[in-house]
Amino acid sequence: MTSTLNHHHKQLTQKPKMRITIKQLEAVIEWLNKELNRPLKPYENIDGKFTAQIGNFHLYQAYGAYGLHEMRSDGGGIRQTIGLGTKKELFNSIHRLLDGIRLEREVA
């Protein structure tokens, strides 16, 4: 009986695991760019030449992990804004950035 109770308690108290997709990451990054009036794409085709869009935040992937880069120069130089982690970690970190932006606007 105790085993059954423990099983039911576990089912009730465990949070469902939410699987974050790349589409969800791209959407929250677009939201971040819009909130800060930043370019929505890292590069634009201007007169047949791809030009870096300074200030753009974009997704990067390496070694099976995900992070956030910010475009910093005309030549495509970047700054790592959020280091590599899981999709869920990146998703949560970007939401914390957005929360900070909202708090700053409320105070200002």
C-alpha positions in Angstrom: 0.0 0.0 0.0 2.8 2.4 0.9 4.4 1.8 -2.5 1.2 2.7 -4.2 0.8 5.9 -2.2 4.4 6.9 -3.0 3.8 6.3 -6.7 0.6 8.5 -6.6 2.3 11.2 -4.6 5.2 11.3 -7.1 2.8 11.6 -10.0 1.0 14.5 -8.3 4.1 16.5 -7.3 6.3 16.0 -10.3 6.2 18.8 -12.8 5.6 17.8 -16.4 8.8 18.0 -18.4 8.6 20.6 -21.1 10.7 19.9 -24.2 12.0 23.2 -25.7 12.3 23.3 -29.5 14.6 25.3 -31.7 11.5 27.1 -33.0 10.7 28.2 -29.5 14.2 29.4 -29.0 14.1 31.4 -32.2 10.7 32.9 -31.2 11.9 34.1 -27.8 15.1 35.5 -29.4 13.0 37.4 -31.9 10.9 38.7 -29.0 14.1 39.9 -27.3 15.3 41.7 -30.5 11.9 43.4 -30.8 11.8 44.4 -27.2 15.2 46.1 -27.6 14.5 47.5 -31.1 17.4 45.4 -32.5 17.7 44.0 -36.1 15.7 40.7 -36.4 18.4 39.0 -38.6 22.1 38.7 -38.0 22.8 39.5 -41.7 20.9 41.4 -44.4 21.5 41.2 -48.2 22.2 44.8 -49.2 23.0 45.3 -52.8 24.1 41.7 -53.2 26.4 41.7 -50.2 25.6 40.2 -46.9 26.1 42.8 -44.2 26.2 42.1 -40.5 23.4 43.7 -38.5 25.0 45.1 -35.4 23.1 44.6 -32.2 21.2 41.5 -33.4 20.8 38.6 -30.9 20.9 35.2 -32.5 21.0 31.5 -31.7 24.2 29.6 -32.0 24.9 25.9 -31.6 28.1 24.0 -30.9 28.8 20.5 -29.5 25.1 19.7 -29.1 24.5 22.8 -26.9 22.9 26.2 -27.5 23.8 29.8 -26.7 23.0 33.4 -27.5 25.3 35.7 -29.5 25.1 39.4 -30.2 26.4 40.8 -33.4 29.1 43.4 -32.5 30.8 44.6 -35.7 30.3 45.1 -39.5 32.7 42.2 -40.1 30.5 39.7 -38.2 32.3 39.8 -34.9 30.1 38.6 -32.1 29.9 38.6 -28.3 28.7 35.6 -26.4 25.8 36.9 -24.3 24.7 33.5 -22.9 27.1 30.6 -22.9 26.4 27.1 -24.2 23.8 25.0 -22.4 20.7 23.0 -23.0 17.8 24.4 -25.0 15.8 24.7 -21.8 18.6 26.5 -20.0 18.9 29.0 -22.8 15.1 29.5 -23.0 14.9 30.2 -19.3 17.9 32.5 -19.4 16.4 34.6 -22.2 13.2 34.8 -20.3 15.1 36.2 -17.3 16.7 38.8 -19.6 13.2 39.8 -20.8 12.0 40.0 -17.1 14.9 42.3 -16.3 14.0 44.5 -19.3 10.4 44.8 -18.1 11.5 45.5 -14.5 13.8 48.3 -15.7 11.0 49.9 -17.8 8.7 49.8 -14.7 11.2 51.6 -12.6 12.1 54.2 -15.3 
